[in-house]
Amino acid sequence: MLVYPEPPEESTCVLLFVPVELVPIIGAQLGQLEQRHKWATVEDWQQGYRAFVDLQAQLMSNCIATLIQEIRDLRGLKTAYASVPIEDRTSDMYRSIDDVAEKINTLIFYIGGGAEHGDNIMEILRGTEEATEERNLLEMLE
């Protein structure tokens, strides 16, 4: 009899590459784990059923929806679209990768002390120089 394991405190995932010719076979094997008689308790079966149905869906979609959302989260949602539900958002509602790269380059520039200000962020972080109001990173990156 199967017992559903305790989930870790933080949700984790493993990326598993499955040869495409094995997808139907693996899907069928996972489908067998949906059967009640394989589980020790009703609670184990309910948790296992949901987990394995979700796993089969990911197997059939190649986890593409999750990867797309991760990329969109990295890019960040444009402020004007904050009220749009996640499932209704489209790619053009997110910042471009170029926007993200520009912010990173700006941060690197300021960290290196390349700004016209007299203080250097690295020296401030080391504690050898006091920060000024001009050196607010959040404002610099907006």
Summary of the structure (lengths in Angstrom):
residues: 142
radius of gyration: 24.0
end to end distance: 56.1
largest distance: 71.8
contacts: 280
relative contact order: 0.08
helix: 61%
strand: 3%
